[in-house]
Amino acid sequence: MKGIAKGALLLWAGLLLPGGLFAHGVEVYDLSGSADPPPLTVHFTYSTGEPMMFAKIRLFAPSRPETEVLSSLTDRKGRFSFVPDEEGDWIVEASDNMGHQGSITVTAAGSTDAAAAETGSPANSGGKTPLFMRLILGLSLILNIFAVYYFALTKFPKKRNLHAYQ
């Protein structure tokens, strides 16, 4: 009965482990120099010239000037960049939560964000394995687990106590 339980356990493990093969990957695109429209960058500083490091950013689109479409932070040099997905005047507001605030309107002209994403080339195309290949890999894993289990049972049988107690 113990052999059946081990086999069932290995079967369930074999069925569950290939689930990791169906995970999604990440694609990263370098849009520098190829984005159309180009990224818009704003720079927030204090009157002393110091950058507004990690200030809270609120971004408002031209079609929805009363609705915040993005919340972010400036970098350590007080800069914030974004690629607009529509033409018009974008409002960028910065606040450092200590009473200092600034706002600027930047004008975007050009095509959409989706067209810009198509011009970049992927730096990492992980997760693009076809379904049939993932199925073959999963079945291969299951068969290998059973082969190791079968080999272990046939090559290394249980040692029996042949000595009788007197």
N, C-alpha and C positions, 0 to 999 in steps of 0.2 A: 504494500500500500504506500510505503514511503517513496518508492520509485515513481509511482503515478502522481503523487503530490508534487515531487520535484519537477516532473515533466510538465504538469499543469502550470506550475509557477514559471517555468522557463517559457512556456507557450504564451502566457499573459505578458511576461517581460518582453518577449519578442514582438508581440502585437503593439505594446505601448511604446517601446523605445523608438520605432521608426517615426513616431509623431513629431519628433524633433526635426525630421527631414522636411516637414511641411511648413517650417517657420519661414517668415518673410525676411528678406534681406534689406539692405540699405543702399541707395544710390546717392552719390555725391557728385555735383556738377560744379565746375569752375566757370563762372559766368564773367569773370573779369575780362574786359575788352570785347566780349561778344554779346553782351546783353543789349537788347533793343526793346524798350528804351534803356539807356544806361542807368545805373543806380544813382539815386540822389543822396547826397551826403550833406549833413548840416553839422556845425561845430558850435557847441555851447561853452562859453567861458564866463567867468566872473569879471567884474570891471577891473580887477587887478591883473587880469591876463591868465589867471589859473584856470585850468579846465574844470568843468562841472562833471567830475568823475562819478559814474554810476548814478546819474540823475534819472528819475522816472520820466519816461517818454510816453506821450499820448499822441497817436496819429489819427487824423481825420481826412477822409477821402473827399474829393470834389463833389461826388454825387450824394454824399451823406455828411455834410459839415457839422451836424449836431450829434452824430453817433461816432464814438471812438471805435476805429477798426483794428487798431493794434496798440498793445501796451508793451513797452520794452524798457531798456536801460541804455544810457550812453556808455561808451567804453572808458577806459582809464584816461584817455586824452580828451574826453568830452564830445566825442563824435558819435553820430548815429547815421546809418545808411539803410536805404530800402529801395526795392525795385517797384515802381508804381505799376499798377495793373489797369490804370485808366488815365486819360489825359485830363489836364486841368490843374487847379490850385489845391495843393495839399497843405494842410496845417499841421505843423509839428510843434508840440508844447513840451517843455522840460520843467521839472520841479525837483529840487533837492530835499524836500520835506523839512527844510529849515527856514522857509519863507522866501527863498530865491526862486524866481520863475522867469521863464523866457518863452517866447513864441515866435515862429517865423512861418511865412507862407512861401512855398516853393512850387514852381510850375513844372509840370511834367508834360512832355509831348512825345508821341511815338506809339508803338504797338503794345500788345498785351504781354503780361507775365508768362503766359503759356508759350508764346512764340519764342521768348527769350530762353526758356528752359530747353527747347528743342535744339537751339544752336550750340549748347554746351555739350561736352563729351563726358560720359560717366567716368569717375575716378575709381569707383568700386561697383561692379555690377553683380554683387553677391545676391543669391536668392533667385537666380534666373534659371534654375535647373528644371527641365521639362517634367511634366507629371509622370510620363512613362518611365523616365530614368529614376525618379524618386521611388516609384513602385518597385522597380527592379532592385534598387539598393535596399529597400525595406525587406523584400523577400530574401535577398541574399543574406542579410543580417540574421533573419529568423533561421534559415537553413544552416548557417554557420554555427549558431548557438546549439541547434539540435545535433549537428555533426560532432561538436566538442563533447556534448553530453553523452552521445552514443559511444564515442571513442573512450571516454572515461569509464563507462560501464563495462565495455568489452576488454579493454586493455588492463584495467586495474579492478578485477573483481574483489568483492568483499572477502577479507580473510576470515576463515572460520576457525574456531578453536577446536583443534583435533585432539587435544589432550583431555582425557577423562579424569574426573576427580576420583581419588581413591579413598 
